[in-house]
Amino acid sequence: MELDEARWLALEPEPGETLRVALARTLRDAIRDGALREGVRLPSSRALAEGLGVSRGVVSDAYGQLEAQGFLVTRARSAPQVASVPRREEARRQADVAAPAPRYDLTPTTPDVTLFPRGRWAAAAQHVVRRSSFAKLDYGDPLGEPALRTALADHLGRTRGVVAEPEQIVVVQGTAQGVDLVLRVLRRRGAHRVAVEDPSHTTQHERIRAYGLELVAQPVDERGMVVAGLEADAVLVTPAHQFPTGSVLSGERRRELLAWSHETGGLIVEDDYDAEFRYDRAPVRALQGVAPRQVVQLGTVSKTLAPALRLGWVVATPDLVDELRQAKRLVDDFSPALDQLTLAELLARGDYDRHVRRARSAYRARRDRLLDELARHLPETRVDGVAAGLHVLLRLPDGTSDVETADAALRARIAVPPLSAFRVRPSGEAGLVLGYGRLHEASVGAAVRALGRAIRPLF
């Protein structure tokens, strides 16, 4: 990248400054402010001197000073380039962050991205680029690539019991966009109240409120969401592995929820959260497969592959497909086609299933080690939600503040959120939501010991 002209440079020496010092200061400020970005090639000393009406020696001296200070990189017979240096705003932000990075990251919603099958993804992507027509580089269908929707219909039917034709599937950029599109359609249809599990992901609460819809909180117990007393136009549930309690929606509650939908016309939005990572129990069939005309199902590869792919899907009820397609078109036209085709290729080759089995084995080993260490170092606590997923719920002794406990952990450089952070309504139940997705098995023991030392004095 080259800077062809320097006419915008105003060489205005301050009192007592020489031309060399003034030029060095002007260029330094431009680099720090971001006007001259990393990699930009500056004019030669001769060209800049002519443009500014100064001697070449002034420019050469200024360039030399900036190189010595690390602002420029010079090579023989080549014009200088802007080096990588923090901008002023970036430096201010870094200065504002007083807390050091956590030593142990127990964030419950994060997978281990180092497990991503880079070789298999690269091979599939290369195959797609070589075999696809140039038409695949053009604007696409808002519903998504037919090849991926067909592969997903087969995969979800085989692994989750989902009943769907490819034409019912909308490819989206993660569950977040899937929820967003459904809420757009619900609001357009005149919905007023949307229920969520309490506790649940706070981003769900924020999205519902952002659309001007009333947030209805339904309590959760060991059998999943309580259906009794549910009054809403739609409800968002995680029946396979509730976040953050880890409970599974019981058979009785599933029947109650489907009956509620049938009687009231309320829409069930099923976030198939953590369904792929189950360890100690048989898989639970997706609700959508039982009532495909009452349930919209959401899924994603953010946990199984990587969040950065931004690939997910909505299995729509037949009456919602056209409206969701229109909503998707208005939001961003369509999801990236080549990434969709790469995922379709991974599914077709069986590489996706093989990767999920490998990741499930790694996460299970971490979970087993975590449970052993918690029993040894924090015997006063109770652990729930262990049968699946990438997190467990650590129930704290009565009378303990989970906010103070999480703060104590953070002071020990352990990042772990309190259960209360995910609640809509205050509750006396205290807990920590421990994610082990990014906690390597070899680090589990040290992490739990450090956590025990930090929080046990609060019990």
C-alpha positions, 0 to 999 in steps of 0.5 A: 500500500503506497502513499502517492501524495503528501499534499495533506501534510501541513508542515507547521513548526511550533515555536523553537522547532526545526523543520526536521523536528516538525516533520518528524512530529507531524508524521509521528502524530499521523501514525499514532492517530491512524491516518498513516496505517501499518504497511503504508509506503511513504514517498521517497525522501526526494519526492517528499522534500519536493512536495513540502519544499524542504531540503532532502536532508530534512526528510532523510533526518526525520525518516531516520529518527522515526525509524530509530523510534520504531515508527518506520521500517526501512529497507535498502533501495526501498521507500520506508513503510509505516511500522506496527505501533499502537494508535492513541485510542488503542493505547488509551483503551489498553491503559483503561483496562487495569485487570490482567487477563484471567489465568483460567478462563471458565467462561461457560459459552466458549468451545476449544477452537484449537480442536478445529479440524483445519486440515479437513476444512482446508481440503473441503474448501479447496475442493469447493473452490475448484469444483464450483461454478463462477455462479456461486460467487454471485448473489445467492438465495437468502435461504442458503445454498441448496447443497447445505440445506439438503445435507443439513436436512439429512444430518438433522433427521439422522442425528436429532430426529428433525423432520424437515425438507431442505426448503424449510431450512434457512442458513443463518450466521449463528443462533444469534441471527436465527433468534433475531430473524424469528423475533422480527417475524413475530413482531411483524405478526403482532406478537407482544410477549415472548417467554424465556427460561429463567435463568437463560442467556442474557443476550436473549433477554436483550434481543427480545426487549430491543424489539419492544416485546415483553419478556416473560420469565418462566422458572427452571427446575431439575426437570427443565422449564416449568410450563404451568402458568405460561402465558406468551405468544412464543417461548424460547427453550433449550430442552436438550441441555438447558443453559445454564442449569444443565437440566433436560426437559422431562418427557412430561414437560415436553408433552405439556409444552406441546399441548400449550402450543396446540391449545394457544397457538403459541410458537415454540422456538427450540434452541438445540443447545449442546445437543451434540455433546452428551456423555452419560445419557441417550440422546433426546430427540429434538422437539421439532421432530415431534411437532414440526408445525409447532416448533422452530428449531435453531442450530449452529456449528459455533460449538462443534467447529468454531464461532468465527464461521458464523454458520447456523440454521433455522428449521422453520415451520411451513407457514414461516418460511417465506417470512423468514426468507424475506427477513434474512434478505433484508438483513444481509441478503444471504450467508457466505456461499463458499463457507456453506458449501465447505460445510456441506462437503464436510457433512457429505464426507463424514468428516463433520461426524468424525470431528464431533466424536473426537471433540466429544471425547476430549470434552468428556475427559475434561469433564470427568477430571473437573468433577473429580477435582471439584469433589476433592477441593470443593466438597461443600458444593453440589454440581449439576448439569454434568450429563452433557454440554461444555459447562456445569453448574456449581451450586454454592452453600446457602447464604453465599453470594455468587456475585461476591464469589465470582468477584473473589475468583476474578481477583485470583484471575479466574473468569467464571460468571455467577448464576445470578447474572443469567436471571431475569428475576432475582433468586436466592439460589447461588451458583457459579457456571463453570465452563470447561471448553477451554480448560485443557485436561492438564490444567483442570487440577490447578484451576480447581485448586486455585478456585477453591483457595479463592472462594472457600473463605466465603462459605 
